[in-house]
Amino acid sequence: MPQIEQIAATLSSQVFWLLVFFGLTFVFVGLGMVPKILGTVDLRDKQIADDITAAQAARDQATSEEEAWRKRENANRAAAQGVIGEAKDKAAATNSTKLAEAQVRLDERLIQAETAIDAARNSAMAEIEAVAADAALDIVARVAGAEVEPAAAEAAVKEVMAHG
């Protein structure tokens, strides 16, 4: 068969050209493209490593700044608590003084009111005694038809009121 005889003559030629083509492809890809790809990969790896280093440095700086901020905030908070405590103490002292002054004024007003009440009570008792003495004079005059001295009537009313 002529097709089978032809395979032997063309096979060696095809294998030769196949090897030449793959060889050129290997040289082109292996020597031309692979170093460029590896260079790009190395550059990318270096860039990633630099970015990671920069990120870690930024994180460390942020952590130290945060720590400093927290210390300042704690110091400010403590100072504010001190100011608040001083203000509370000052307000308590002021309030205590004002309350003492108000208590003194109230005590004075209470003494004045008690004095006024005692005076009013004594005045009322004197009026009651006078009215009772007049009433006793009228009753004795109407019931007994006798005339009693006003001083005796007042003395009798005082004696009854003292016992009663």
C-alpha positions in Angstrom: 0.0 0.0 0.0 1.4 3.3 -1.0 0.1 5.1 2.1 2.1 2.9 4.5 5.3 3.2 2.4 4.8 7.0 2.5 4.6 7.1 6.3 8.2 6.0 6.8 9.5 8.8 4.4 7.3 11.5 5.9 7.5 10.5 9.5 11.2 11.3 9.9 10.6 14.7 8.3 7.7 15.4 10.5 9.5 14.4 13.7 12.5 16.6 12.6 10.3 19.6 12.1 8.4 18.9 15.3 11.6 18.9 17.3 12.8 22.1 15.5 9.5 23.8 16.3 9.4 22.7 19.9 13.1 23.7 20.3 12.4 27.1 18.9 9.4 27.4 21.1 11.4 26.3 24.1 14.2 28.8 23.3 11.7 31.6 22.7 9.5 30.9 25.8 12.3 29.7 28.1 14.9 32.4 27.3 12.6 35.2 26.3 9.3 35.1 28.3 10.1 33.1 31.4 12.8 35.5 32.7 10.3 38.4 32.2 7.6 36.5 34.0 9.9 35.5 36.9 11.1 39.1 37.1 7.5 40.3 37.3 6.7 37.7 40.0 9.9 38.6 41.9 8.9 42.3 41.7 5.4 41.5 42.8 6.7 39.4 45.8 9.1 42.3 46.7 6.3 44.8 46.5 4.0 42.6 48.7 6.8 42.2 51.2 7.4 45.9 51.2 3.7 46.6 51.6 3.5 44.1 54.5 6.5 45.8 56.2 5.0 49.2 55.7 1.6 48.0 57.0 3.3 46.5 60.1 5.2 49.7 60.7 2.0 51.7 60.4 0.2 49.3 62.8 3.0 49.6 65.3 2.9 53.4 65.1 -0.9 53.4 65.4 -0.6 51.1 68.4 1.9 53.4 70.1 -0.2 56.5 69.3 -3.3 54.8 70.6 -1.4 53.9 73.8 -0.2 57.5 74.2 -3.8 58.7 73.6 -5.2 56.3 76.2 -2.6 57.5 78.7 -3.5 61.2 78.0 -7.3 60.4 78.2 -6.8 58.6 81.5 -4.7 61.5 82.9 -7.4 64.0 81.7 -10.1 61.8 83.2 -8.3 61.7 86.5 -7.8 65.5 86.4 -11.4 66.0 85.6 -12.5 63.8 88.5 -10.2 65.8 90.8 -11.8 69.1 89.6 -15.2 67.6 90.1 -14.3 66.4 93.6 -13.0 69.9 94.5 -16.1 71.5 93.1 -18.3 69.1 95.1 -16.4 69.8 98.3 -16.6 73.6 97.6 -20.3 73.4 96.9 -20.8 71.3 100.0 -18.9 73.8 102.2 -20.9 76.7 100.6 -24.2 74.8 101.1 -23.2 74.0 104.7 -22.5 77.7 105.4 -25.7 78.8 103.8 -27.7 76.2 105.7 -26.1 77.3 109.0 -26.9 80.9 108.2 -30.5 80.0 107.3 -30.8 77.9 110.5 -29.7 80.9 112.6 -32.3 83.1 110.9 -35.0 80.5 111.4 -34.0 80.1 115.1 -34.2 83.9 115.5 -37.6 84.0 113.8 -38.8 81.1 115.9 -37.7 82.9 119.1 -39.5 86.1 117.9 -42.6 84.0 117.0 -42.6 82.3 120.4 -42.2 85.7 122.1 -45.1 87.1 120.1 -47.2 84.0 120.9 -46.4 84.4 124.6 -47.3 88.1 124.5 -50.5 87.3 122.6 -51.4 84.5 125.1 -50.7 86.8 128.1 -52.7 89.6 126.5 -55.6 87.1 125.8 -55.4 85.8 129.3 -55.6 89.3 130.7 -58.6 90.1 128.5 -60.2 86.8 129.5 -59.6 87.7 133.2 -61.0 91.1 132.7 -64.1 89.8 130.9 -64.5 87.0 133.5 -64.2 89.6 136.3 -66.8 91.8 134.6 -69.0 88.8 134.1 -68.6 87.7 137.8 -69.6 91.3 138.9 -72.7 91.2 136.8 -73.6 87.6 137.8 -73.2 88.4 141.5 -75.1 91.7 141.1 -78.0 89.9 139.3 -78.1 86.7 141.3 -77.3 87.9 144.8 -78.1 91.5 144.3 -74.8 92.3 146.1 -72.2 94.8 145.1 -68.7 93.3 144.9 -65.5 95.3 144.6 -63.9 95.0 141.1 -60.5 94.2 142.8 -62.1 91.3 144.7 -63.7 89.9 141.6 -60.4 90.1 139.7 -58.6 88.3 142.5 -61.3 85.6 142.7 -61.1 85.1 138.9 -57.3 84.9 139.0 -57.5 82.3 141.8 -59.9 80.1 139.9 -57.9 80.4 136.7 -54.7 79.5 138.5 -56.3 76.2 139.8 -58.2 75.4 136.7 
